[in-house]
Amino acid sequence: MVCQSKDIYQIYYTCYIDGEYFCMGGLADLDGNALTEDSDLTFSFPESYFEGSDLSKISFTFSPYGKDDTSEIATTERLYIAAEYGKTYTIYFSGDREHGFTVELAN
């Protein structure tokens, strides 16, 4: 994931398969700094984690947090990925508090 937004310190994600909740997790800078385009925001899942699920129906929502936020600022629309086992995908996270946040899959 590439964070193009300013003043974001954590991004939580919720993963769905075929529209059903599957899992959740989070991304943050281990030193507690704001996220930047250079932050290492990699999350991966081993194939065994999905137990043969159809990844072509995977989707995610993302919820950003500011420095001292105790609840999410917002939650993005769901990002659908026709994923395949063994592939890598780059997601761009952008936006702000005033206009909302979006995510898109890199080409």
C-alpha angles and dihedrals in degrees: 000000000000116000111211094170126098126235096018114138103173137016120198121198134202118204124209130187117203088347095305124114111259109165146323138220144156145240126212143148107267090221092056095248127141114273118256136178087269096054115115101241101165123149124176139178126208114233090244089062091069096047093217096314119163102259092189085081099050122127138172140202121202128209119194127208129201125221100283100015117135093190134034119280091220141322123245126233112268115280112215119206124187087213129185129203113265096019128119123222131192119213123195116213116197144154138073143250093269100049101025132245132280138188129204136180116244115242 
